[in-house]
Structure formats: C-alpha cells, structure tokens
C-alpha cells in the first residue's frame, strides 16, 4: 500500500520533472516584447534592434508590442500581470523601473518585475533648435542667461531620465529654464524644429542632428561620436555629468517568478546579440553603447539606482505627486 507521504513525494517529483521539461523546451512559441512607449523613441529603437537579432539565438520570433501610457507604467503593469513563463518580456529605460517607483504612485509593483539583462547605455546628445542664433553650447548658455525663465527644454515625461537630465544639466550650467513634458520624446520633434522649445536631450535625436534639423552642442560620452565628429564632449565644454550619466540604461525585464534557467538563458542570449559585429554600429547610430550586464548584477543595479534617484529627487526638491 502506498503511503500518503510516498504519493506526495511522487506527485512533487512528477511536477518537478514536468517543470524541468517545460524549461528545457523553452521557448516553444514566439516571445512577446513590450515597449512601454510609442514607436520611434530610444526604447523602441533598442527593443527592435534586439528583437531583430534574438530569434537567431533563441529559435523563436520576438514580437514587439508598443504599449504607451502613464510614462511607461502601462507597459510595466501589463508585464507584472503576465504569467512568469518567459513568453512576455519588456525592454525599458531607467525611468520606468528606477525613477518612477520612487517619484510617484505607479500602476504596478516594481518588485513584481526582475531585471534580466542590461542591453545598452545611452550617450546623452544635447540638441538645440535652429531657430536660435546659437552655434554652440557657450552661445546657447549666453542666450539662456539673457532670457531667464523664457526657454524650454523638452522631455519624455515627468520623472523620466530626460526630465532629470534637464534639471541636473540646467542647474549645473546655472540656467533658469522651463520644463515641457511630452507623452513621448517623439512628440517634441515638431516643437523643437519650429523653435517653440529650445532644447532636447535624447539619443533618438541624433539623426536629426546629423541631418541638420537640430544643432547638437555636446555629447556626454568619454569620446566624440564618429557620426558627430565635430560635436564636443561634455568635458570639452566644461561640464562634468559623469556620476549622473552612469545611471542611464535600457534593460530587459520579466515577471518575477520566471524560472531561473529561463532568466539565465535570456541573459546569455542578450550577451550573444551584444557581441554581434553589427550590433555596436546599430546602437551607435542612435547614440547607444552596447554594455551588457548579466542577470543578477543588473537586477541589483536596478534596486541600487532606485536609492540613488530617491536621493537625487530629494536634493533637487522635485515632487511629482
């Protein structure tokens, strides 16, 4: 006669075996990749670059779905409510997982998500409108100081990395500027072209700088960009934004509870994609560095950055709720 204990152990072993088999078979169907912003911005660009390359590594399609709203919160909410089976993922920037949760009430539990891998780090490209008679950063600063409180900088929303970049940059430079938050940074395009706002700093604006539709006045990288060789670095124009820059990233996220083997395989797959010969060039085209950080280390960084931004918001006296 089989005891209850033996039967329970058998059931547990069968469950463990079926779980292991499911994990081994993963992925057995296409993977959904949520982008919590609209098409065309930096997050969308990074997500689509990886979605294009990951199928060759994982053996399944990766389908991008744009889910904008609540400054990235709607996409994160959808991910948090998804089964932790490795078939729904999200690519997101610092703003969604490390700034918003300490800046305002968000429609998701940040602890319900786990950082799988860092995909890239942005190179800050500071652009100004051609409507101003300013040829460089020094010229812009001179005009802004002559017109305190009259110039505007655009961001992708309240409490985003581009918003905080604006606050840090303008205060570092001693400028008084107004903040114009947009639903997505793409929405700021027409306004900076027409001179209704005067400055934007976002990696997705680099093509506009190359084409001359806006003027790039500096990049916050350690060296000049090959695509913008005449544009100086922040240090060359007398600014030190090093500690702030190190907190910017784009990462891959999954629902917490996703099996460890799947998380590690996803992280390894992202590392393989990051090492592809053309990936560095693709990301540099949109002012991004390929900087893979594996599962475990990246999830810790996400948590550490929350503490950093909570303190920064306090120092800047920024209250969003």
Beta strands, then each sheet from edge to edge (+ up, - down):
strand 1: 31-35
strand 2: 62-66
strand 3: 88-93
strand 4: 113-122
strand 5: 124-128
strand 6: 151-155
strand 7: 177-181
strand 8: 199-201
strand 9: 215-220
strand 10: 250-255
strand 11: 288-293
sheet 1: 2+ 1+ 3+ 10- 4+ 11-
sheet 2: 7+ 6+ 8+ 5- 9+
end
